[in-house]
């Protein structure tokens, strides 16, 4: 039966129509007498070897060959498009919450539309449109947010009434709907055919395709890919691309040096029916009913309907590999709730006859985003997998970005949210993955409100103070496996359970965080910031300084004991990382980066530092607990504990000194706070952490000390216009574009990465500008809160999106940070953004379709901050993160 | 007046007990996964008993149900003592010597059994010294007899049954200076009990049965359905072979009086039992013991009553019939139950109800559309019905409880009827016995993986 469905789903025409690559793979099969003939032997070498002949592998091959690379071999263990791709429901949907995902899906749609013409292979492309239904007001808000994003991208999309839904799709029961989102250009394809079309086009461009060839492992020497071993021999190659879908994890682990690709398969069910009496039109829009957890598309006059159940069934945890997905068991009892949802949505289908329940495993990732990019440990080892059931939507765009990445060294979009290097070995445990994907799969349909956290796979990395803080009412969130405090619930106040915080409006912790912020401004607070990535770089001679001067834009040749905020830039001047570096001695440096930089930054430094045994780099993240003392009284607490004068004269801003705190010696104290408030960060060897914390809390009592969390920190940094890497800053943002020219020393007397690009910007101006917006007519209690990704309008025209936002308890207004572009009114071409352009506009921020007036500022309010330390301008614009 | 469902549950669950064989290194290496047991009294106090224990000096697990009559004294004594007799019978010579030496020199004894007891399952403290001495005498004899041969389980079971019954009889004849104990041993001997005991060791399952309790194996067929295999023969008037045996053991002249109204000598339902010295001793012995016994015994009409047509005792034996079965992967569970269950339910229904309960929905025959014409609406109805059925299954956490719920509450359609269940459970004490008997059930679940592995080794 499975084979029949392959035929039904794909209407395969490609074999007859495209004999060219068939000749290489299978045409001799019919004439040969051996059971498994391999008509063409593998080449001994190739520039690129791609493993996996599904939508991802063929898309990468297609795009690489389009970019002019010809020496490419694609290996498939079974038959092309025989894995998840074969069973994929074929819905191309652009309604994605994240900008980069939306762009990938949009590109895929355009690509598939013309693919049939280009390749000659029928792809079954049909522009049907899609309708996402909302059963609740909160759901409608989330749809409106997506609609805003689609509209500014130029993708037609509208919020429609239930009545309009009925006009578009006569079978739908609309009685429980409050609204819907209609995306008229969404499409349906036969995913297997798309994959075959891409393969055909690629092979016409010279890509060699070999089916029934299994990659056993990839050989890596000195941190570089050298070749692949297959069951049919070895191929030497420079680049390897792992597009093995749900087998990508195992393939990554098969070599001597494992490449960790955290994904895990879950069973996924959908239903096929016979045609209705009056067959459904093939142009009928696809229905997505997230509150019912189902999708429904027309299929051969009947329907295809599947969904994402609350109790998913993970499989292959032990890594049972198999050639092609065997026909997994249908499980009607498991599908029952989805069937109920389907019949509730389309009661008229009761009499429709069942054809089959298809069980088609999909792979899911720990954060619901796909995985692409280069391995941090093996250069030339690329990955594209873990599509979270959206493979056909992302296939085209993801393949394009990865091909660009391989050819140019970087993709044309910021893909950090999808970068393999956002993960490390710590997300690679099978138990972790199994538990996490069981949470992720239902989340596909769950409402995603601001600030939601994963509940599984938690408490993996913790500070030594975890239990102490937890006992004091800490509420936790997680970053890169590390538990971090959001805020502290005061004693006797336990109305803050998870469900209450799930809102698009004012959250219930509003006053709690307000109190923490107030304490930071008037007294002193302690925030445990141990999760930050910490490296030490030292050398026997000047190698450390010289290398770092090349990799960082600021001047690191400062006196010992100084701290420098600096970007780690790429050739285009974009931020690969944003960090603080303390010069510990002439020849050693201590570097602090955001938590999720642990893998990326390490790989970047490894790849760029000279191979010199006298230059030593060590990851000391786990060795130190970091306590951030924020507030005007921090200086008093610390001087009492250390018997050392801590005033600005003795301990100026951006200073680093090892000193004793309480009984503990060797505490690295830095006069930075990551907020713009006065204070210090203490880097404490972990065995002293509890002692120092206790001493600080005891001594701090008379100064009104209290614990605070990251939400308070976030509010403080955003109202002071501090950008945060990974949220506001990315590899496509330069210091010039976010008002940090003072952190760039173009004239520091030696060359550094990104220097040329920054020179260019300094002379010619920038094309986007980091701007702060204060919402004017926004009612904090009644209106929807901004989050991030809201479109910014200048004089009624779209100019960019916000990147982060927070309520400022000082301004008593919401503050949004974001980038303003200048698009030519006629051509849409990007023009230079000047200060005047920013200042001479009327701005509005679009929150779920509702626009709020906003005041734009390029510099923070200085009058607000009365108790300032000297050199505050420097600290003020220092790096920030959350 | 009706009991609410929670009240019904609290009655049904009062005596439930579950034991899971502990896992080592994440794996259960025993062929037994664990067992569930439960009792529902009809008599006050209940006359059924149950026992379960793991043999510590040999391999294997012992499980048994005991149905008492004419009081619970005999069933209680057998439930406490029989497994020790069996365990001792199974012990190799060296271990017996070691134990004897330990007792002799006042050292700590090797533990022989690990009991798995519900808090309501008690042991008589007062009699423990007496029981121990009898047991010691038994193993001393075994040491003297040392045959040098390895112990055969079948023989060990038979010997243990017979020996214990013999000891019960002797203890009553000898009496005890302590008047409480004296009365106790007499009550034990003059009351009776049937016993159905299973010994599981790897794939070797032995069932020794004396009386009309029953052991039944639940087998899952290839198509997923359930069938029952009997592992014991009832010793009662319905068993022709048993009637034949009794007749063979007595002169032709008694043929007509031996079995009357389906009862032994017109009195006793089971044809084999522990105790019941009234069917074993000579009339003279009975009279002598009763006369010299305490007043309570003399006042008891039942004990003084001599069965009619009592010419050639003994009429009754405790010797069990033993059935040996090699476990196969399709043998999923064993049910041991007193006749209270089997009176109300057919063994085929027992197999199905327990089988479906233990495997839950996942092993319920999965629905496959195949080539049939099924509409979405029909499928939806089918699934809804299955879900409803499953939720009733999961009310019980104990297979034995689940079985009792069905045994007591089943209506004519074979489904549990709450009204009926409530009525049956709220009967006054004096009426309960008229509508139902004591029910005691042990459901042993087997580990098919381990059994399959054993099979592959062979």
Interface residues (C-beta under 8 A of the other chain):
Chain A: X271 X273 X329 X330 X331 X332 X333 X335 X336 X339 X340 X342 X343 X349 X350 X351 X352 X353 X354 X355 X356 X357
Chain B: X361 X364 X366 X367 X368 X369 X373 X374 X375 X376 X377 X379 X380 X382 X383 X384 X386 X387
